[in-house]
Amino acid sequence: MATVPHWKRGNTMSQHTPDPKWSVATLCVHGGHRPTPEAPDVVAPTSRSSTFLQDETTYAKIAAGRTAEALVYTRYGNPTLDSVERSLAVLEGAERALVFASGMAALHAAVLGTARTGSTIVASKQLYGGTRDLLLGGFSELGFVIREFDVADPESLARAMSADVSLVLCESVSNPTLVVADLPRIVALAHAGGAKVLVDATFVTPILERPIEHGVDLVMHSATKYLGGHSDLIAGVICGGRTELDTVWTWRKRAGGCLDPEAAFLLARGLKTLAIRMRAHCEGAAHLAGVLAGHPRVVRVLHPALPSHPSHSVAARLLELPGGMVSFEVASGEAALTIARSLTLALDAPSLGGVETLVSLPAFMSHVHLTEEERLAVGIRAGLVRVSVGIEDPRDLERDFVQALDGLGES
């Protein structure tokens, strides 16, 4: 009797090879599950089972050390996770993708699965505060040496490289100062020194940039943000080559950071509208950046589309669109707090990438645990406001931010 493929036993999930001529926007919709006569669901069904019936094929795979290919237990793998992972791998141009319970869980597994124990990790100094905490407060205590470089100056990476470096880590676009990484140069320097490159591409998504095309080894996303896109799930993803992700999968299994199938379903649904949402985010951000740049209460505006931005030329060369994030600075931390309290449409809330516009104050939130000197070294002053521009009408957002800024003159 023929054995039914492991992902099809007990469910109606399909696998297919996308047409190589399809655009990224089409892949967002059709890159993963496609209905067939054998698996007719137009939307990939959700497999809620935590465990699965075993047979001789499963036991043979486990005995051969191929547990990752066997349907055993949802902490190891699940048909719903497998479906969204195929979508993400196709979108990133990767051989494989793995989803996790959060972006931080994904980063944790990727570092442990890639960096040699006791080796040096060279990370950009412009990083999300949570990533910095994981490196300096977590991995350094496990025996890793953490060294920094300035992503705005790729040649500083050359000076930071040495024989003991096994991993270089940076963000495609830094959080919150929006420095755009020159990935081709960073990859060349890292690979010349024998190190792998791990890039957090949360701010760009595959719509704006596909880091693997620049030679990056592993791509990470906080899928909570743009990939999910609706502020209703927590998830992370790592994309890369099959060999590299074998060890990452092992750490997902060991540490238990797998994504829940319900959240995987929401992520798959969010991916279908990613391309149109990113266009709206980017259009709104460019409009708002221009408005802010002309307001007398604004000290500076950070957005890659502006010629004044230090990364403007790098962004023009590497990004399809300049992104949906804007950061701007007002005179003081108190002024920034006043702005956040005065907005009537945009919301003062952490996170980003949802359909609603959110503002966050890095000096009081994501980077609050840094000293003032450390914050200044990465361009974060007390008056910095980070804006995740949603998909609202840009004219409504303009009115909201202008009235909040105008109110500073009355306080």
C-alpha positions in Angstrom: 0.0 0.0 0.0 1.3 3.4 -0.9 2.2 5.7 2.0 0.4 9.1 2.0 2.8 12.0 2.2 3.3 13.0 5.8 1.9 16.5 5.6 -1.3 15.1 3.9 -2.2 12.4 6.4 -5.2 13.6 8.3 -5.5 17.0 6.6 -6.1 18.6 3.3 -3.1 20.8 2.9 -1.6 21.2 -0.6 1.9 21.9 -1.8 2.7 23.4 -5.2 5.5 25.1 -7.1 4.8 28.7 -7.8 5.2 30.0 -11.3 8.6 31.7 -11.5 7.1 34.6 -13.5 4.8 35.6 -10.7 5.5 38.9 -9.0 6.0 39.3 -5.3 2.4 40.6 -4.9 1.0 37.5 -6.6 3.3 35.3 -4.4 1.8 37.0 -1.3 -1.6 35.5 -2.3 -0.5 32.2 -4.0 3.0 31.4 -2.7 1.9 28.8 -0.2 -1.3 26.8 -0.2 -3.2 26.3 -3.5 -6.4 24.3 -3.8 -6.4 21.0 -5.8 -9.0 18.3 -6.3 -7.3 16.3 -3.5 -7.0 19.4 -1.2 -9.9 21.6 -2.3 -9.9 24.2 0.5 -9.3 27.6 -1.1 -7.9 28.8 2.3 -5.4 26.5 4.0 -7.2 24.7 6.9 -5.9 25.1 10.4 -4.5 21.9 12.0 -5.1 22.3 15.8 -3.9 18.9 16.8 -0.9 18.8 19.1 0.1 15.3 18.2 -0.2 13.0 15.1 -0.7 9.2 14.4 2.6 7.5 13.7 3.4 4.9 11.1 6.4 3.0 9.7 7.4 5.9 7.5 7.5 8.3 10.5 9.6 5.9 12.6 12.0 5.4 9.7 12.6 9.1 9.3 13.1 9.5 13.1 15.6 6.6 13.1 17.5 8.2 10.1 17.8 11.5 12.0 15.2 13.2 9.8 12.7 14.1 12.5 12.1 17.5 11.1 10.6 15.9 8.0 8.2 13.7 10.0 4.8 14.7 11.3 5.1 13.9 15.0 4.2 16.7 17.4 3.4 20.3 16.8 6.5 21.5 18.7 8.4 19.7 15.9 6.2 20.8 13.0 2.6 21.1 12.0 0.7 21.3 8.6 -0.5 24.8 9.2 3.0 26.0 10.2 4.4 24.2 7.2 2.1 26.0 4.8 2.9 29.5 6.0 6.6 28.6 6.1 6.4 27.7 2.4 4.8 31.1 1.7 7.5 32.9 3.6 10.4 31.0 2.0 9.0 31.8 -1.5 8.6 35.5 -0.6 12.1 35.8 0.7 13.6 33.7 -2.1 14.9 31.2 0.5 15.1 27.5 0.5 13.3 27.2 3.8 11.6 29.2 6.5 10.7 28.4 10.1 8.1 30.3 12.2 8.4 30.9 15.9 6.3 32.2 18.8 7.9 35.6 18.6 10.6 37.5 16.8 12.8 37.2 19.9 12.3 33.4 19.9 13.3 33.4 16.3 16.4 35.5 16.9 17.4 33.3 19.9 17.2 30.1 17.9 19.0 31.6 14.9 22.0 32.9 16.9 22.3 29.6 18.9 22.0 27.6 15.7 24.6 29.7 13.8 27.2 31.2 16.1 29.9 29.0 17.4 29.9 28.6 21.2 32.3 31.1 22.8 32.9 32.9 19.5 32.4 36.6 18.8 29.2 38.1 17.4 29.6 41.5 15.7 26.4 43.4 15.9 25.5 46.8 14.6 25.2 49.4 17.4 21.9 50.6 15.9 19.6 47.8 17.1 16.2 47.4 18.6 16.5 47.6 22.4 15.2 44.0 22.9 17.8 42.6 20.5 20.5 44.5 22.3 19.3 43.2 25.6 19.3 39.6 24.3 22.9 40.0 23.0 24.4 41.9 26.0 22.2 40.5 28.7 21.8 37.0 27.4 24.4 35.7 25.0 27.3 37.5 26.6 26.4 35.6 29.8 26.6 32.3 27.8 30.2 33.0 26.8 29.7 34.8 23.5 31.8 38.0 23.0 29.7 40.8 21.7 31.4 43.5 19.5 29.7 46.4 17.8 30.1 48.2 14.5 28.4 51.3 13.0 26.0 50.1 10.3 26.2 53.7 8.8 29.9 53.0 8.2 30.4 49.5 6.8 34.1 49.9 6.9 33.8 49.8 10.7 32.8 46.2 10.3 36.2 45.5 8.6 37.9 46.9 11.7 35.7 44.8 14.0 36.3 41.5 12.2 38.8 38.9 13.5 39.3 35.1 13.3 37.0 34.4 16.2 33.9 36.1 14.6 31.3 33.6 13.6 28.2 35.8 13.1 27.5 39.4 11.9 24.1 40.8 12.9 22.3 43.9 11.7 18.9 45.3 10.7 18.1 46.1 7.1 16.7 49.4 8.3 17.6 50.3 11.9 15.1 50.8 14.7 14.4 53.6 15.3 16.9 55.9 13.4 16.2 54.2 10.0 19.8 53.8 8.9 19.7 51.6 5.8 22.4 48.9 5.9 24.6 48.5 2.8 24.0 44.7 2.8 26.2 43.9 -0.2 29.2 45.5 1.4 28.4 44.0 4.9 28.0 40.5 3.4 31.3 40.8 1.5 33.2 41.9 4.6 31.6 39.2 6.8 32.1 36.4 4.4 35.7 37.3 3.7 36.3 36.9 7.4 34.5 33.5 7.5 31.3 34.8 9.3 27.7 34.2 8.6 25.3 37.2 8.2 22.0 37.4 10.0 19.7 40.3 9.1 16.6 41.5 10.8 14.4 42.6 7.9 11.3 43.5 9.9 11.2 47.1 8.6 11.5 46.2 4.9 9.6 43.0 4.4 10.2 41.1 1.1 8.2 43.8 -0.7 11.0 46.4 -0.1 14.1 44.2 0.0 15.1 40.5 -0.2 18.4 40.3 1.7 19.2 36.8 0.5 19.6 38.3 -3.0 22.5 40.3 -1.5 24.1 37.1 -0.1 22.7 37.2 3.4 22.7 33.8 5.1 19.7 34.2 7.4 16.8 36.6 7.4 14.7 37.3 10.5 11.4 39.0 10.8 9.3 39.9 13.8 6.2 38.7 12.0 4.1 40.4 14.6 4.7 43.6 12.6 4.2 44.1 8.8 3.9 40.4 7.9 0.9 39.8 10.2 -0.1 43.4 9.7 -3.1 43.7 12.0 -1.7 43.9 15.6 -3.4 40.7 16.5 -0.6 38.1 16.7 2.9 37.5 18.0 5.2 35.6 15.7 8.7 35.4 14.3 10.4 33.8 11.3 13.8 32.8 10.1 14.5 32.2 6.4 17.6 30.8 4.8 19.3 27.7 3.4 18.2 24.2 4.3 21.5 23.4 5.9 21.6 26.5 8.1 18.0 26.1 9.2 18.5 22.4 10.3 20.3 23.7 13.4 17.9 26.5 13.9 15.0 23.9 13.8 16.9 21.9 16.4 16.9 24.9 18.7 13.2 25.6 18.1 12.5 22.0 19.1 14.8 22.2 22.2 13.6 25.5 23.5 10.0 25.1 22.4 9.6 28.4 20.6 7.2 27.1 18.0 4.3 29.1 16.7 0.7 28.2 17.6 -1.3 27.0 14.6 -4.0 29.6 15.2 -1.4 32.4 15.0 0.1 30.7 11.9 -3.4 30.9 10.3 -3.6 34.7 11.1 -0.1 35.2 9.7 -0.9 33.4 6.5 -4.0 35.6 6.1 -2.0 38.7 6.7 0.6 37.8 4.1 -2.0 37.9 1.4 -2.5 41.6 1.7 1.2 42.4 2.4 2.0 44.0 -0.9 -0.9 46.4 -1.0 -0.5 47.3 2.6 3.2 48.1 2.2 2.4 50.4 -0.7 -0.1 52.3 1.5 2.4 52.4 4.5 5.1 53.8 2.3 2.9 56.4 0.6 1.6 57.6 3.9 5.1 57.7 5.5 6.5 59.7 2.6 3.7 62.2 2.9 4.0 62.5 6.6 7.8 62.9 6.4 7.4 65.8 4.1 4.8 67.5 6.4 7.0 67.0 9.4 10.1 68.3 7.7 8.3 71.6 7.1 7.0 72.2 10.6 8.8 74.7 12.8 8.5 72.6 16.0 10.3 69.6 14.4 14.1 69.6 14.9 14.8 66.8 12.4 13.0 64.1 10.4 14.5 60.7 9.7 13.0 59.0 6.6 15.1 57.4 3.8 13.1 59.2 1.0 14.3 62.6 2.3 17.6 63.8 0.6 18.7 65.0 4.1 18.7 61.4 5.4 22.2 60.0 5.7 21.1 56.7 4.1 19.2 58.3 1.2 21.6 57.1 -1.5 21.9 53.6 0.0 18.1 53.3 0.2 17.7 54.5 -3.4 20.1 51.7 -4.5 18.8 48.8 -2.4 15.1 49.4 -1.4 12.1 49.1 -3.8 10.3 51.7 -1.6 11.6 53.8 1.2 9.5 52.2 4.0 6.6 52.9 6.2 8.4 54.2 9.3 9.2 57.8 10.1 11.1 59.2 13.1 11.2 62.8 14.0 12.7 64.8 16.9 11.2 67.7 18.9 13.0 69.9 21.4 12.8 67.7 24.5 11.5 64.5 26.1 8.6 66.4 27.7 7.7 67.8 24.2 7.7 64.2 22.8 5.4 63.1 25.6 3.1 66.0 24.9 2.9 65.0 21.2 2.1 61.4 22.1 -0.7 62.6 24.5 -2.1 65.2 22.0 -2.6 62.9 19.0 -6.2 62.0 18.4 -5.9 59.6 15.5 -2.5 58.0 15.9 -2.1 55.8 19.0 0.6 55.9 21.6 1.5 52.2 21.7 4.6 50.0 21.2 5.0 47.7 18.2 4.6 48.7 14.5 3.6 47.5 11.1 -0.2 47.3 11.7 -2.9 49.0 9.8 -3.2 51.7 12.4 -0.7 54.4 12.9 1.3 54.0 16.2 3.8 56.3 17.8 6.5 55.2 20.3 9.1 57.2 22.3 12.4 55.2 22.1 14.0 57.0 25.0 11.1 56.1 27.2 10.3 52.6 25.8 12.5 50.4 23.6 15.8 52.0 24.6 14.9 53.2 28.1 17.5 50.8 29.8 20.4 52.4 27.9 22.3 55.2 29.5 21.9 58.7 28.0 25.4 58.4 26.7 24.6 55.1 25.0 21.4 56.5 23.5 23.2 59.5 22.1 25.8 57.3 20.6 23.2 55.7 18.4 21.3 58.9 17.6 18.5 58.6 20.1 17.8 61.8 21.9 15.0 62.3 24.4 12.7 64.1 21.9 12.8 61.4 19.3 9.3 60.1 18.2 9.0 56.9 16.1 6.0 56.7 13.9 4.7 53.5 12.3 2.5 54.9 9.6 -0.7 52.9 9.1 -3.0 52.8 6.1 -5.2 55.7 7.0 -5.7 58.6 4.6 -2.5 60.5 4.8 -4.4 63.8 4.9 -6.1 62.7 8.2 -2.7 61.9 9.6 -1.3 65.2 8.5 -4.0 67.1 10.3 -3.5 65.0 13.5 0.3 65.5 13.7 0.1 69.2 12.7 -2.4 69.9 15.5 -0.3 68.1 18.0 2.8 69.9 17.0 1.0 73.3 16.9 -0.1 72.6 20.4 3.5 72.7 21.6 3.5 76.4 21.2 0.6 76.7 23.6 2.1 74.7 26.4 
